[in-house]
Amino acid sequence: MTPKKAAAVIGCSPQQVRTLIRNGMLRARMIKTDCNPGYRYDVTSKEAQRYRDQPQGRGYPRGRKRSNPCTP
């Protein structure tokens, strides 16, 4: 699955999924493409669910929207 679909499963942004992959916290395959930058990530649904079900140590809870105090 793409980082966008994995982000929906985990409850974060696609950019955060890419960061997790680069930091080694989420396993994914790099698939070579013909266009720039030349590769894309492929995350398995099992791996996305594994990361989602891990206890979170710190930070804002996954999947929860932040409230905006400026909007009435």
mmCIF file as Biopython writes it, N, C-alpha, C and O atoms, coordinates in Angstrom:
data_model
#
loop_
_atom_site.group_PDB
_atom_site.id
_atom_site.type_symbol
_atom_site.label_atom_id
_atom_site.label_alt_id
_atom_site.label_comp_id
_atom_site.label_asym_id
_atom_site.label_entity_id
_atom_site.label_seq_id
_atom_site.pdbx_PDB_ins_code
_atom_site.Cartn_x
_atom_site.Cartn_y
_atom_site.Cartn_z
_atom_site.occupancy
_atom_site.B_iso_or_equiv
_atom_site.auth_seq_id
_atom_site.auth_asym_id
_atom_site.pdbx_PDB_model_num
ATOM 1   N N  . MET A ? 1  ? 0.834   -1.167 0.000   1.0 0.0 1  A 1 
ATOM 2   C CA . MET A ? 1  ? 0.000   0.000  0.000   1.0 0.0 1  A 1 
ATOM 3   C C  . MET A ? 1  ? 0.883   1.235  0.000   1.0 0.0 1  A 1 
ATOM 4   O O  . MET A ? 1  ? 2.042   1.179  0.411   1.0 0.0 1  A 1 
ATOM 5   N N  . THR A ? 2  ? 0.341   2.334  -0.455  1.0 0.0 2  A 1 
ATOM 6   C CA . THR A ? 2  ? 1.090   3.582  -0.539  1.0 0.0 2  A 1 
ATOM 7   C C  . THR A ? 2  ? 1.199   4.225  0.845   1.0 0.0 2  A 1 
ATOM 8   O O  . THR A ? 2  ? 0.455   3.857  1.754   1.0 0.0 2  A 1 
ATOM 9   N N  . PRO A ? 3  ? 2.113   5.178  1.014   1.0 0.0 3  A 1 
ATOM 10  C CA . PRO A ? 3  ? 2.191   5.882  2.297   1.0 0.0 3  A 1 
ATOM 11  C C  . PRO A ? 3  ? 0.881   6.586  2.662   1.0 0.0 3  A 1 
ATOM 12  O O  . PRO A ? 3  ? 0.555   6.712  3.842   1.0 0.0 3  A 1 
ATOM 13  N N  . LYS A ? 4  ? 0.130   7.044  1.659   1.0 0.0 4  A 1 
ATOM 14  C CA . LYS A ? 4  ? -1.142  7.708  1.927   1.0 0.0 4  A 1 
ATOM 15  C C  . LYS A ? 4  ? -2.149  6.741  2.547   1.0 0.0 4  A 1 
ATOM 16  O O  . LYS A ? 4  ? -2.848  7.097  3.495   1.0 0.0 4  A 1 
ATOM 17  N N  . LYS A ? 5  ? -2.226  5.525  2.018   1.0 0.0 5  A 1 
ATOM 18  C CA . LYS A ? 5  ? -3.141  4.512  2.561   1.0 0.0 5  A 1 
ATOM 19  C C  . LYS A ? 5  ? -2.659  4.022  3.926   1.0 0.0 5  A 1 
ATOM 20  O O  . LYS A ? 5  ? -3.467  3.778  4.822   1.0 0.0 5  A 1 
ATOM 21  N N  . ALA A ? 6  ? -1.348  3.879  4.085   1.0 0.0 6  A 1 
ATOM 22  C CA . ALA A ? 6  ? -0.800  3.461  5.374   1.0 0.0 6  A 1 
ATOM 23  C C  . ALA A ? 6  ? -1.068  4.518  6.438   1.0 0.0 6  A 1 
ATOM 24  O O  . ALA A ? 6  ? -1.321  4.186  7.596   1.0 0.0 6  A 1 
ATOM 25  N N  . ALA A ? 7  ? -1.013  5.792  6.050   1.0 0.0 7  A 1 
ATOM 26  C CA . ALA A ? 7  ? -1.294  6.874  6.990   1.0 0.0 7  A 1 
ATOM 27  C C  . ALA A ? 7  ? -2.729  6.816  7.479   1.0 0.0 7  A 1 
ATOM 28  O O  . ALA A ? 7  ? -2.996  7.106  8.646   1.0 0.0 7  A 1 
ATOM 29  N N  . ALA A ? 8  ? -3.661  6.446  6.602   1.0 0.0 8  A 1 
ATOM 30  C CA . ALA A ? 8  ? -5.062  6.322  7.003   1.0 0.0 8  A 1 
ATOM 31  C C  . ALA A ? 8  ? -5.239  5.192  8.012   1.0 0.0 8  A 1 
ATOM 32  O O  . ALA A ? 8  ? -6.049  5.311  8.931   1.0 0.0 8  A 1 
ATOM 33  N N  . VAL A ? 9  ? -4.500  4.109  7.856   1.0 0.0 9  A 1 
ATOM 34  C CA . VAL A ? 9  ? -4.581  2.976  8.785   1.0 0.0 9  A 1 
ATOM 35  C C  . VAL A ? 9  ? -3.977  3.355  10.137  1.0 0.0 9  A 1 
ATOM 36  O O  . VAL A ? 9  ? -4.552  3.065  11.187  1.0 0.0 9  A 1 
ATOM 37  N N  . ILE A ? 10 ? -2.814  4.005  10.101  1.0 0.0 10 A 1 
ATOM 38  C CA . ILE A ? 10 ? -2.094  4.339  11.333  1.0 0.0 10 A 1 
ATOM 39  C C  . ILE A ? 10 ? -2.735  5.507  12.062  1.0 0.0 10 A 1 
ATOM 40  O O  . ILE A ? 10 ? -2.805  5.512  13.291  1.0 0.0 10 A 1 
ATOM 41  N N  . GLY A ? 11 ? -3.204  6.496  11.311  1.0 0.0 11 A 1 
ATOM 42  C CA . GLY A ? 11 ? -3.780  7.688  11.916  1.0 0.0 11 A 1 
ATOM 43  C C  . GLY A ? 11 ? -2.800  8.836  11.978  1.0 0.0 11 A 1 
ATOM 44  O O  . GLY A ? 11 ? -2.757  9.570  12.965  1.0 0.0 11 A 1 
ATOM 45  N N  . CYS A ? 12 ? -2.007  8.998  10.921  1.0 0.0 12 A 1 
ATOM 46  C CA . CYS A ? 12 ? -1.043  10.090 10.858  1.0 0.0 12 A 1 
ATOM 47  C C  . CYS A ? 12 ? -1.001  10.603 9.425   1.0 0.0 12 A 1 
ATOM 48  O O  . CYS A ? 12 ? -1.832  10.211 8.606   1.0 0.0 12 A 1 
ATOM 49  N N  . SER A ? 13 ? -0.052  11.471 9.112   1.0 0.0 13 A 1 
ATOM 50  C CA . SER A ? 13 ? 0.058   12.019 7.764   1.0 0.0 13 A 1 
ATOM 51  C C  . SER A ? 13 ? 0.952   11.117 6.897   1.0 0.0 13 A 1 
ATOM 52  O O  . SER A ? 13 ? 1.767   10.358 7.424   1.0 0.0 13 A 1 
ATOM 53  N N  . PRO A ? 14 ? 0.797   11.202 5.567   1.0 0.0 14 A 1 
ATOM 54  C CA . PRO A ? 14 ? 1.683   10.438 4.682   1.0 0.0 14 A 1 
ATOM 55  C C  . PRO A ? 14 ? 3.157   10.821 4.855   1.0 0.0 14 A 1 
ATOM 56  O O  . PRO A ? 14 ? 4.040   9.971  4.738   1.0 0.0 14 A 1 
ATOM 57  N N  . GLN A ? 15 ? 3.416   12.092 5.131   1.0 0.0 15 A 1 
ATOM 58  C CA . GLN A ? 15 ? 4.799   12.513 5.355   1.0 0.0 15 A 1 
ATOM 59  C C  . GLN A ? 15 ? 5.373   11.858 6.603   1.0 0.0 15 A 1 
ATOM 60  O O  . GLN A ? 15 ? 6.551   11.500 6.627   1.0 0.0 15 A 1 
ATOM 61  N N  . GLN A ? 16 ? 4.561   11.697 7.636   1.0 0.0 16 A 1 
ATOM 62  C CA . GLN A ? 16 ? 5.022   11.021 8.853   1.0 0.0 16 A 1 
ATOM 63  C C  . GLN A ? 16 ? 5.329   9.558  8.566   1.0 0.0 16 A 1 
ATOM 64  O O  . GLN A ? 16 ? 6.271   9.004  9.133   1.0 0.0 16 A 1 
ATOM 65  N N  . VAL A ? 17 ? 4.545   8.923  7.690   1.0 0.0 17 A 1 
ATOM 66  C CA . VAL A ? 17 ? 4.817   7.527  7.313   1.0 0.0 17 A 1 
ATOM 67  C C  . VAL A ? 17 ? 6.178   7.442  6.637   1.0 0.0 17 A 1 
ATOM 68  O O  . VAL A ? 17 ? 6.962   6.541  6.936   1.0 0.0 17 A 1 
ATOM 69  N N  . ARG A ? 18 ? 6.468   8.374  5.726   1.0 0.0 18 A 1 
ATOM 70  C CA . ARG A ? 18 ? 7.771   8.374  5.048   1.0 0.0 18 A 1 
ATOM 71  C C  . ARG A ? 18 ? 8.909   8.590  6.051   1.0 0.0 18 A 1 
ATOM 72  O O  . ARG A ? 18 ? 9.970   7.977  5.934   1.0 0.0 18 A 1 
ATOM 73  N N  . THR A ? 19 ? 8.683   9.457  7.029   1.0 0.0 19 A 1 
ATOM 74  C CA . THR A ? 19 ? 9.694   9.690  8.067   1.0 0.0 19 A 1 
ATOM 75  C C  . THR A ? 19 ? 9.908   8.429  8.892   1.0 0.0 19 A 1 
ATOM 76  O O  . THR A ? 19 ? 11.047  8.085  9.210   1.0 0.0 19 A 1 
ATOM 77  N N  . LEU A ? 20 ? 8.829   7.737  9.243   1.0 0.0 20 A 1 
ATOM 78  C CA . LEU A ? 20 ? 8.948   6.493  10.009  1.0 0.0 20 A 1 
ATOM 79  C C  . LEU A ? 20 ? 9.720   5.442  9.227   1.0 0.0 20 A 1 
ATOM 80  O O  . LEU A ? 20 ? 10.501  4.684  9.804   1.0 0.0 20 A 1 
ATOM 81  N N  . ILE A ? 21 ? 9.505   5.392  7.917   1.0 0.0 21 A 1 
ATOM 82  C CA . ILE A ? 21 ? 10.226  4.434  7.068   1.0 0.0 21 A 1 
ATOM 83  C C  . ILE A ? 21 ? 11.721  4.773  7.058   1.0 0.0 21 A 1 
ATOM 84  O O  . ILE A ? 21 ? 12.566  3.896  7.235   1.0 0.0 21 A 1 
ATOM 85  N N  . ARG A ? 22 ? 12.033  6.054  6.848   1.0 0.0 22 A 1 
ATOM 86  C CA . ARG A ? 22 ? 13.447  6.467  6.797   1.0 0.0 22 A 1 
ATOM 87  C C  . ARG A ? 22 ? 14.154  6.240  8.126   1.0 0.0 22 A 1 
ATOM 88  O O  . ARG A ? 22 ? 15.348  5.942  8.145   1.0 0.0 22 A 1 
ATOM 89  N N  . ASN A ? 23 ? 13.433  6.377  9.241   1.0 0.0 23 A 1 
ATOM 90  C CA . ASN A ? 23 ? 14.035  6.178  10.566  1.0 0.0 23 A 1 
ATOM 91  C C  . ASN A ? 23 ? 14.054  4.710  10.987  1.0 0.0 23 A 1 
ATOM 92  O O  . ASN A ? 23 ? 14.570  4.386  12.057  1.0 0.0 23 A 1 
ATOM 93  N N  . GLY A ? 24 ? 13.509  3.829  10.177  1.0 0.0 24 A 1 
ATOM 94  C CA . GLY A ? 24 ? 13.553  2.401  10.475  1.0 0.0 24 A 1 
ATOM 95  C C  . GLY A ? 24 ? 12.487  1.920  11.443  1.0 0.0 24 A 1 
ATOM 96  O O  . GLY A ? 24 ? 12.565  0.791  11.928  1.0 0.0 24 A 1 
ATOM 97  N N  . MET A ? 25 ? 11.498  2.742  11.734  1.0 0.0 25 A 1 
ATOM 98  C CA . MET A ? 25 ? 10.437  2.341  12.656  1.0 0.0 25 A 1 
ATOM 99  C C  . MET A ? 25 ? 9.294   1.620  11.942  1.0 0.0 25 A 1 
ATOM 100 O O  . MET A ? 25 ? 8.484   0.949  12.581  1.0 0.0 25 A 1 
ATOM 101 N N  . LEU A ? 26 ? 9.233   1.760  10.631  1.0 0.0 26 A 1 
ATOM 102 C CA . LEU A ? 26 ? 8.208   1.122  9.816   1.0 0.0 26 A 1 
ATOM 103 C C  . LEU A ? 26 ? 8.912   0.498  8.616   1.0 0.0 26 A 1 
ATOM 104 O O  . LEU A ? 26 ? 9.640   1.180  7.894   1.0 0.0 26 A 1 
ATOM 105 N N  . ARG A ? 27 ? 8.697   -0.787 8.406   1.0 0.0 27 A 1 
ATOM 106 C CA . ARG A ? 27 ? 9.364   -1.479 7.301   1.0 0.0 27 A 1 
ATOM 107 C C  . ARG A ? 27 ? 8.568   -1.301 6.012   1.0 0.0 27 A 1 
ATOM 108 O O  . ARG A ? 27 ? 7.340   -1.386 6.005   1.0 0.0 27 A 1 
ATOM 109 N N  . ALA A ? 28 ? 9.291   -1.052 4.925   1.0 0.0 28 A 1 
ATOM 110 C CA . ALA A ? 28 ? 8.671   -0.894 3.614   1.0 0.0 28 A 1 
ATOM 111 C C  . ALA A ? 28 ? 9.684   -1.267 2.542   1.0 0.0 28 A 1 
ATOM 112 O O  . ALA A ? 28 ? 10.895  -1.242 2.764   1.0 0.0 28 A 1 
ATOM 113 N N  . ARG A ? 29 ? 9.159   -1.611 1.382   1.0 0.0 29 A 1 
ATOM 114 C CA . ARG A ? 29 ? 10.030  -1.902 0.238   1.0 0.0 29 A 1 
ATOM 115 C C  . ARG A ? 29 ? 10.120  -0.666 -0.635  1.0 0.0 29 A 1 
ATOM 116 O O  . ARG A ? 29 ? 9.154   0.084  -0.766  1.0 0.0 29 A 1 
ATOM 117 N N  . MET A ? 30 ? 11.284  -0.457 -1.232  1.0 0.0 30 A 1 
ATOM 118 C CA . MET A ? 30 ? 11.446  0.616  -2.209  1.0 0.0 30 A 1 
ATOM 119 C C  . MET A ? 30 ? 11.284  -0.007 -3.583  1.0 0.0 30 A 1 
ATOM 120 O O  . MET A ? 30 ? 12.006  -0.940 -3.935  1.0 0.0 30 A 1 
ATOM 121 N N  . ILE A ? 31 ? 10.338  0.503  -4.361  1.0 0.0 31 A 1 
ATOM 122 C CA . ILE A ? 31 ? 10.083  -0.012 -5.703  1.0 0.0 31 A 1 
ATOM 123 C C  . ILE A ? 31 ? 10.558  1.026  -6.705  1.0 0.0 31 A 1 
ATOM 124 O O  . ILE A ? 31 ? 10.158  2.189  -6.649  1.0 0.0 31 A 1 
ATOM 125 N N  . LYS A ? 32 ? 11.412  0.593  -7.618  1.0 0.0 32 A 1 
ATOM 126 C CA . LYS A ? 32 ? 11.976  1.497  -8.617  1.0 0.0 32 A 1 
ATOM 127 C C  . LYS A ? 32 ? 10.900  1.895  -9.629  1.0 0.0 32 A 1 
ATOM 128 O O  . LYS A ? 32 ? 10.134  1.056  -10.102 1.0 0.0 32 A 1 
ATOM 129 N N  . THR A ? 33 ? 10.859  3.190  -9.953  1.0 0.0 33 A 1 
ATOM 130 C CA . THR A ? 33 ? 9.934   3.703  -10.966 1.0 0.0 33 A 1 
ATOM 131 C C  . THR A ? 33 ? 10.725  4.362  -12.078 1.0 0.0 33 A 1 
ATOM 132 O O  . THR A ? 33 ? 11.935  4.557  -11.961 1.0 0.0 33 A 1 
ATOM 133 N N  . ASP A ? 34 ? 10.045  4.702  -13.148 1.0 0.0 34 A 1 
ATOM 134 C CA . ASP A ? 34 ? 10.718  5.316  -14.297 1.0 0.0 34 A 1 
ATOM 135 C C  . ASP A ? 34 ? 10.856  6.833  -14.165 1.0 0.0 34 A 1 
ATOM 136 O O  . ASP A ? 34 ? 11.664  7.442  -14.865 1.0 0.0 34 A 1 
ATOM 137 N N  . CYS A ? 35 ? 10.084  7.438  -13.284 1.0 0.0 35 A 1 
ATOM 138 C CA . CYS A ? 35 ? 10.126  8.890  -13.160 1.0 0.0 35 A 1 
ATOM 139 C C  . CYS A ? 35 ? 10.929  9.315  -11.920 1.0 0.0 35 A 1 
ATOM 140 O O  . CYS A ? 35 ? 11.333  8.480  -11.111 1.0 0.0 35 A 1 
ATOM 141 N N  . ASN A ? 36 ? 11.148  10.607 -11.792 1.0 0.0 36 A 1 
ATOM 142 C CA . ASN A ? 36 ? 11.892  11.122 -10.636 1.0 0.0 36 A 1 
ATOM 143 C C  . ASN A ? 36 ? 10.996  11.106 -9.422  1.0 0.0 36 A 1 
ATOM 144 O O  . ASN A ? 36 ? 9.798   11.325 -9.597  1.0 0.0 36 A 1 
ATOM 145 N N  . PRO A ? 37 ? 11.452  10.870 -8.220  1.0 0.0 37 A 1 
ATOM 146 C CA . PRO A ? 37 ? 12.822  10.627 -7.793  1.0 0.0 37 A 1 
ATOM 147 C C  . PRO A ? 37 ? 13.318  9.218  -8.072  1.0 0.0 37 A 1 
ATOM 148 O O  . PRO A ? 37 ? 14.451  8.898  -7.712  1.0 0.0 37 A 1 
ATOM 149 N N  . GLY A ? 38 ? 12.521  8.367  -8.695  1.0 0.0 38 A 1 
ATOM 150 C CA . GLY A ? 38 ? 13.024  7.073  -9.100  1.0 0.0 38 A 1 
ATOM 151 C C  . GLY A ? 38 ? 12.584  5.903  -8.258  1.0 0.0 38 A 1 
ATOM 152 O O  . GLY A ? 38 ? 12.916  4.765  -8.590  1.0 0.0 38 A 1 
ATOM 153 N N  . TYR A ? 39 ? 11.844  6.128  -7.172  1.0 0.0 39 A 1 
ATOM 154 C CA . TYR A ? 39 ? 11.360  5.027  -6.357  1.0 0.0 39 A 1 
ATOM 155 C C  . TYR A ? 39 ? 10.094  5.455  -5.624  1.0 0.0 39 A 1 
ATOM 156 O O  . TYR A ? 39 ? 9.781   6.642  -5.533  1.0 0.0 39 A 1 
ATOM 157 N N  . ARG A ? 40 ? 9.375   4.465  -5.106  1.0 0.0 40 A 1 
ATOM 158 C CA . ARG A ? 40 ? 8.228   4.720  -4.239  1.0 0.0 40 A 1 
ATOM 159 C C  . ARG A ? 40 ? 8.237   3.666  -3.147  1.0 0.0 40 A 1 
ATOM 160 O O  . ARG A ? 40 ? 8.837   2.602  -3.303  1.0 0.0 40 A 1 
ATOM 161 N N  . TYR A ? 41 ? 7.575   3.965  -2.050  1.0 0.0 41 A 1 
ATOM 162 C CA . TYR A ? 41 ? 7.522   3.033  -0.937  1.0 0.0 41 A 1 
ATOM 163 C C  . TYR A ? 41 ? 6.291   2.146  -1.053  1.0 0.0 41 A 1 
ATOM 164 O O  . TYR A ? 41 ? 5.237   2.584  -1.515  1.0 0.0 41 A 1 
ATOM 165 N N  . ASP A ? 42 ? 6.436   0.895  -0.629  1.0 0.0 42 A 1 
ATOM 166 C CA . ASP A ? 42 ? 5.332   -0.050 -0.569  1.0 0.0 42 A 1 
ATOM 167 C C  . ASP A ? 42 ? 5.308   -0.636 0.842   1.0 0.0 42 A 1 
ATOM 168 O O  . ASP A ? 42 ? 6.211   -1.374 1.236   1.0 0.0 42 A 1 
ATOM 169 N N  . VAL A ? 43 ? 4.261   -0.294 1.594   1.0 0.0 43 A 1 
ATOM 170 C CA . VAL A ? 43 ? 4.103   -0.749 2.974   1.0 0.0 43 A 1 
ATOM 171 C C  . VAL A ? 43 ? 3.033   -1.840 2.976   1.0 0.0 43 A 1 
ATOM 172 O O  . VAL A ? 43 ? 1.983   -1.672 2.355   1.0 0.0 43 A 1 
ATOM 173 N N  . THR A ? 44 ? 3.281   -2.940 3.657   1.0 0.0 44 A 1 
ATOM 174 C CA . THR A ? 44 ? 2.261   -3.977 3.755   1.0 0.0 44 A 1 
ATOM 175 C C  . THR A ? 44 ? 1.214   -3.573 4.786   1.0 0.0 44 A 1 
ATOM 176 O O  . THR A ? 44 ? 1.509   -2.836 5.727   1.0 0.0 44 A 1 
ATOM 177 N N  . SER A ? 45 ? -0.003  -4.057 4.602   1.0 0.0 45 A 1 
ATOM 178 C CA . SER A ? 45 ? -1.076  -3.723 5.548   1.0 0.0 45 A 1 
ATOM 179 C C  . SER A ? 45 ? -0.767  -4.308 6.927   1.0 0.0 45 A 1 
ATOM 180 O O  . SER A ? 45 ? -1.105  -3.709 7.948   1.0 0.0 45 A 1 
ATOM 181 N N  . LYS A ? 46 ? -0.130  -5.471 6.956   1.0 0.0 46 A 1 
ATOM 182 C CA . LYS A ? 46 ? 0.246   -6.087 8.227   1.0 0.0 46 A 1 
ATOM 183 C C  . LYS A ? 46 ? 1.234   -5.210 8.993   1.0 0.0 46 A 1 
ATOM 184 O O  . LYS A ? 46 ? 1.138   -5.079 10.213  1.0 0.0 46 A 1 
ATOM 185 N N  . GLU A ? 47 ? 2.183   -4.610 8.276   1.0 0.0 47 A 1 
ATOM 186 C CA . GLU A ? 47 ? 3.177   -3.736 8.909   1.0 0.0 47 A 1 
ATOM 187 C C  . GLU A ? 47 ? 2.527   -2.452 9.421   1.0 0.0 47 A 1 
ATOM 188 O O  . GLU A ? 47 ? 2.870   -1.981 10.506  1.0 0.0 47 A 1 
ATOM 189 N N  . ALA A ? 48 ? 1.604   -1.884 8.667   1.0 0.0 48 A 1 
ATOM 190 C CA . ALA A ? 48 ? 0.903   -0.671 9.110   1.0 0.0 48 A 1 
ATOM 191 C C  . ALA A ? 48 ? 0.074   -0.965 10.357  1.0 0.0 48 A 1 
ATOM 192 O O  . ALA A ? 48 ? 0.038   -0.152 11.281  1.0 0.0 48 A 1 
ATOM 193 N N  . GLN A ? 49 ? -0.586  -2.107 10.391  1.0 0.0 49 A 1 
ATOM 194 C CA . GLN A ? 49 ? -1.386  -2.484 11.560  1.0 0.0 49 A 1 
ATOM 195 C C  . GLN A ? 49 ? -0.491  -2.768 12.761  1.0 0.0 49 A 1 
ATOM 196 O O  . GLN A ? 49 ? -0.858  -2.455 13.894  1.0 0.0 49 A 1 
ATOM 197 N N  . ARG A ? 50 ? 0.684   -3.358 12.524  1.0 0.0 50 A 1 
ATOM 198 C CA . ARG A ? 50 ? 1.625   -3.623 13.607  1.0 0.0 50 A 1 
ATOM 199 C C  . ARG A ? 50 ? 2.051   -2.316 14.261  1.0 0.0 50 A 1 
ATOM 200 O O  . ARG A ? 50 ? 2.075   -2.212 15.487  1.0 0.0 50 A 1 
ATOM 201 N N  . TYR A ? 51 ? 2.385   -1.323 13.452  1.0 0.0 51 A 1 
ATOM 202 C CA . TYR A ? 51 ? 2.813   -0.041 14.009  1.0 0.0 51 A 1 
ATOM 203 C C  . TYR A ? 51 ? 1.651   0.658  14.715  1.0 0.0 51 A 1 
ATOM 204 O O  . TYR A ? 51 ? 1.843   1.254  15.775  1.0 0.0 51 A 1 
ATOM 205 N N  . ARG A ? 52 ? 0.445   0.590  14.138  1.0 0.0 52 A 1 
ATOM 206 C CA . ARG A ? 52 ? -0.724  1.225  14.745  1.0 0.0 52 A 1 
ATOM 207 C C  . ARG A ? 52 ? -1.028  0.641  16.115  1.0 0.0 52 A 1 
ATOM 208 O O  . ARG A ? 52 ? -1.421  1.375  17.021  1.0 0.0 52 A 1 
ATOM 209 N N  . ASP A ? 53 ? -0.854  -0.660 16.284  1.0 0.0 53 A 1 
ATOM 210 C CA . ASP A ? 53 ? -1.198  -1.337 17.528  1.0 0.0 53 A 1 
ATOM 211 C C  . ASP A ? 53 ? -0.108  -1.247 18.602  1.0 0.0 53 A 1 
ATOM 212 O O  . ASP A ? 53 ? -0.338  -1.646 19.744  1.0 0.0 53 A 1 
ATOM 213 N N  . GLN A ? 54 ? 1.068   -0.732 18.252  1.0 0.0 54 A 1 
ATOM 214 C CA . GLN A ? 54 ? 2.139   -0.544 19.232  1.0 0.0 54 A 1 
ATOM 215 C C  . GLN A ? 54 ? 1.739   0.545  20.211  1.0 0.0 54 A 1 
ATOM 216 O O  . GLN A ? 54 ? 1.125   1.532  19.804  1.0 0.0 54 A 1 
ATOM 217 N N  . PRO A ? 55 ? 2.067   0.397  21.490  1.0 0.0 55 A 1 
ATOM 218 C CA . PRO A ? 55 ? 1.803   1.485  22.431  1.0 0.0 55 A 1 
ATOM 219 C C  . PRO A ? 55 ? 2.642   2.701  22.075  1.0 0.0 55 A 1 
ATOM 220 O O  . PRO A ? 55 ? 3.811   2.581  21.708  1.0 0.0 55 A 1 
ATOM 221 N N  . GLN A ? 56 ? 2.034   3.862  22.188  1.0 0.0 56 A 1 
ATOM 222 C CA . GLN A ? 56 ? 2.711   5.102  21.844  1.0 0.0 56 A 1 
ATOM 223 C C  . GLN A ? 56 ? 3.361   5.675  23.088  1.0 0.0 56 A 1 
ATOM 224 O O  . GLN A ? 56 ? 2.696   5.842  24.110  1.0 0.0 56 A 1 
ATOM 225 N N  . GLY A ? 57 ? 4.651   5.977  23.018  1.0 0.0 57 A 1 
ATOM 226 C CA . GLY A ? 57 ? 5.388   6.474  24.171  1.0 0.0 57 A 1 
ATOM 227 C C  . GLY A ? 57 ? 5.128   7.930  24.489  1.0 0.0 57 A 1 
ATOM 228 O O  . GLY A ? 57 ? 4.927   8.287  25.650  1.0 0.0 57 A 1 
ATOM 229 N N  . ARG A ? 58 ? 5.131   8.773  23.475  1.0 0.0 58 A 1 
ATOM 230 C CA . ARG A ? 58 ? 4.927   10.197 23.719  1.0 0.0 58 A 1 
ATOM 231 C C  . ARG A ? 58 ? 4.362   10.842 22.462  1.0 0.0 58 A 1 
ATOM 232 O O  . ARG A ? 58 ? 4.253   10.199 21.418  1.0 0.0 58 A 1 
ATOM 233 N N  . GLY A ? 59 ? 4.007   12.098 22.569  1.0 0.0 59 A 1 
ATOM 234 C CA . GLY A ? 59 ? 3.451   12.820 21.442  1.0 0.0 59 A 1 
ATOM 235 C C  . GLY A ? 59 ? 1.934   12.846 21.479  1.0 0.0 59 A 1 
ATOM 236 O O  . GLY A ? 59 ? 1.312   12.254 22.362  1.0 0.0 59 A 1 
ATOM 237 N N  . TYR A ? 60 ? 1.347   13.532 20.517  1.0 0.0 60 A 1 
ATOM 238 C CA . TYR A ? 60 ? -0.107  13.641 20.442  1.0 0.0 60 A 1 
ATOM 239 C C  . TYR A ? 60 ? -0.677  12.294 20.010  1.0 0.0 60 A 1 
ATOM 240 O O  . TYR A ? 60 ? -0.106  11.649 19.130  1.0 0.0 60 A 1 
ATOM 241 N N  . PRO A ? 61 ? -1.786  11.849 20.602  1.0 0.0 61 A 1 
ATOM 242 C CA . PRO A ? 61 ? -2.337  10.524 20.281  1.0 0.0 61 A 1 
ATOM 243 C C  . PRO A ? 61 ? -2.657  10.358 18.794  1.0 0.0 61 A 1 
ATOM 244 O O  . PRO A ? 61 ? -3.192  11.266 18.158  1.0 0.0 61 A 1 
ATOM 245 N N  . ARG A ? 62 ? -2.327  9.204  18.260  1.0 0.0 62 A 1 
ATOM 246 C CA . ARG A ? 62 ? -2.581  8.914  16.851  1.0 0.0 62 A 1 
ATOM 247 C C  . ARG A ? 62 ? -4.072  8.941  16.548  1.0 0.0 62 A 1 
ATOM 248 O O  . ARG A ? 62 ? -4.890  8.470  17.339  1.0 0.0 62 A 1 
ATOM 249 N N  . GLY A ? 63 ? -4.413  9.500  15.391  1.0 0.0 63 A 1 
ATOM 250 C CA . GLY A ? 63 ? -5.786  9.459  14.919  1.0 0.0 63 A 1 
ATOM 251 C C  . GLY A ? 63 ? -6.698  10.520 15.507  1.0 0.0 63 A 1 
ATOM 252 O O  . GLY A ? 63 ? -7.848  10.631 15.083  1.0 0.0 63 A 1 
ATOM 253 N N  . ARG A ? 64 ? -6.226  11.307 16.472  1.0 0.0 64 A 1 
ATOM 254 C CA . ARG A ? 64 ? -7.060  12.357 17.057  1.0 0.0 64 A 1 
ATOM 255 C C  . ARG A ? 64 ? -6.770  13.685 16.389  1.0 0.0 64 A 1 
ATOM 256 O O  . ARG A ? 64 ? -5.612  14.037 16.167  1.0 0.0 64 A 1 
ATOM 257 N N  . LYS A ? 65 ? -7.815  14.417 16.071  1.0 0.0 65 A 1 
ATOM 258 C CA . LYS A ? 65 ? -7.666  15.737 15.476  1.0 0.0 65 A 1 
ATOM 259 C C  . LYS A ? 65 ? -7.340  16.736 16.577  1.0 0.0 65 A 1 
ATOM 260 O O  . LYS A ? 65 ? -7.847  16.633 17.694  1.0 0.0 65 A 1 
ATOM 261 N N  . ARG A ? 66 ? -6.499  17.689 16.255  1.0 0.0 66 A 1 
ATOM 262 C CA . ARG A ? 66 ? -6.208  18.761 17.196  1.0 0.0 66 A 1 
ATOM 263 C C  . ARG A ? 66 ? -7.308  19.804 17.098  1.0 0.0 66 A 1 
ATOM 264 O O  . ARG A ? 66 ? -7.765  20.136 16.004  1.0 0.0 66 A 1 
ATOM 265 N N  . SER A ? 67 ? -7.728  20.316 18.236  1.0 0.0 67 A 1 
ATOM 266 C CA . SER A ? 67 ? -8.753  21.352 18.213  1.0 0.0 67 A 1 
ATOM 267 C C  . SER A ? 67 ? -8.102  22.693 17.946  1.0 0.0 67 A 1 
ATOM 268 O O  . SER A ? 67 ? -6.963  22.934 18.347  1.0 0.0 67 A 1 
ATOM 269 N N  . ASN A ? 68 ? -8.829  23.563 17.269  1.0 0.0 68 A 1 
ATOM 270 C CA . ASN A ? 68 ? -8.327  24.887 16.941  1.0 0.0 68 A 1 
ATOM 271 C C  . ASN A ? 68 ? -9.037  25.888 17.841  1.0 0.0 68 A 1 
ATOM 272 O O  . ASN A ? 68 ? -10.232 26.116 17.658  1.0 0.0 68 A 1 
ATOM 273 N N  . PRO A ? 69 ? -8.347  26.496 18.811  1.0 0.0 69 A 1 
ATOM 274 C CA . PRO A ? 69 ? -9.001  27.422 19.737  1.0 0.0 69 A 1 
ATOM 275 C C  . PRO A ? 69 ? -9.423  28.727 19.078  1.0 0.0 69 A 1 
ATOM 276 O O  . PRO A ? 69 ? -10.184 29.489 19.674  1.0 0.0 69 A 1 
ATOM 277 N N  . CYS A ? 70 ? -8.957  29.006 17.875  1.0 0.0 70 A 1 
ATOM 278 C CA . CYS A ? 70 ? -9.283  30.265 17.195  1.0 0.0 70 A 1 
ATOM 279 C C  . CYS A ? 70 ? -10.628 30.218 16.488  1.0 0.0 70 A 1 
ATOM 280 O O  . CYS A ? 70 ? -11.192 31.274 16.201  1.0 0.0 70 A 1 
ATOM 281 N N  . THR A ? 71 ? -11.160 29.048 16.199  1.0 0.0 71 A 1 
ATOM 282 C CA . THR A ? 71 ? -12.450 28.955 15.520  1.0 0.0 71 A 1 
ATOM 283 C C  . THR A ? 71 ? -13.564 28.828 16.558  1.0 0.0 71 A 1 
ATOM 284 O O  . THR A ? 71 ? -13.436 28.101 17.543  1.0 0.0 71 A 1 
ATOM 285 N N  . PRO A ? 72 ? -14.662 29.551 16.314  1.0 0.0 72 A 1 
ATOM 286 C CA . PRO A ? 72 ? -15.768 29.490 17.299  1.0 0.0 72 A 1 
ATOM 287 C C  . PRO A ? 72 ? -16.521 28.203 17.280  1.0 0.0 72 A 1 
ATOM 288 O O  . PRO A ? 72 ? -17.464 28.028 18.051  1.0 0.0 72 A 1 
#
